[in-house]
Amino acid sequence: MSADNGIYILVSNHPYGNGTEYRVIHAQAIENIFDEPNFPFDKPKFNKDQLISYFGKSRSTRNPDKAAFIADMKFKNSFICESGLFTFT
């Protein structure tokens, strides 16, 4: 488990099946959302329980520009952000 932290955007299907939604978090040890131990070298598979644990309480938006704005604000307001900004699809 890593202590590195970053800003992460999860892009997923909207739960009602009509479009895409975006969720933005500032978190550490993000590699826990993957089942593959060789992240980022092997193609990762998401661990659904960990995805919910990390992203489940974050608000969603259907606007990609708004998600990017939120991520930028989180980045600017974070004291330290070692891993930068990543998007997971």
N, C-alpha and C positions, 0 to 999 in steps of 0.2 A: 504494500500500500504506500502510495506516494503522498507526500505533504504538499506537492506542487498544486497551486490553485490557478484557476483561469475562468474565463467567461465562456459559457457554452450555450449554443442555440440548438434545440432539438426541432427538426422539421418532421412532421408526421401527418398522416391522414386525419382529417377532422373526424371525431367519433361518430358523427351521423352520416359519414360517407360522402359529404358534399364539399370537397376542397381540401385545402391544406391548413394546418395550424402550426404556430411557432411558439416555443416556450424558451425563456432565457433565464439562466441561473449563473450565479458566481459560486463555485464549489471547488473542493479539493478532492484528490484521489479519484478522479473521474474514471480511471481505468477499471474501477469496480463495476461499471455498467456493462462490461464485456465478459463473455464466457471464455474467450480465447486468451491464454496467458501471454502470447507473444505480441500483443498490441504494441506498436502500430505496424509490425512487420507482416503478420498474417491478417487475412481478411477477418475482421472481428464479427462476432455474433452478439447481439444485444441480449443481456439478461433482463427479462421483462420486470422482475421484482425490483431489481436495482434501478431500472429506468423510472419506475413509479416512485421509488424512494427518493431519487434525486430530483426529478422534474414534476412529480405529481402535485405538489402544493404551489407550483408557480402558475401565475396567470397566463392564459394563452391569448394570442392574437392571430387573426387571419391575414394580417397585413405584413408582408416581409420587410417593408421599409420601417414600420413601427418596431418590429423585432430588432432590426439593425440599430435603430435609435436607442432602444432600451439597452442593448448590449454595449453600445458606445457610452451611454451614461453610467452604466455599472462599471465599465473599465475606467472611466475618468474619475469616478468616486471611490475606487478601490485603493487602499493604501499600498498594497502590493499585488501584483498579478504576474506570477512567474511564467505561466504557460501561454499567455495571450488569449486570443479569441479563436474558437473553433465552432464549426457547424457540423452537426450529425444529422444524416438523412436516413 
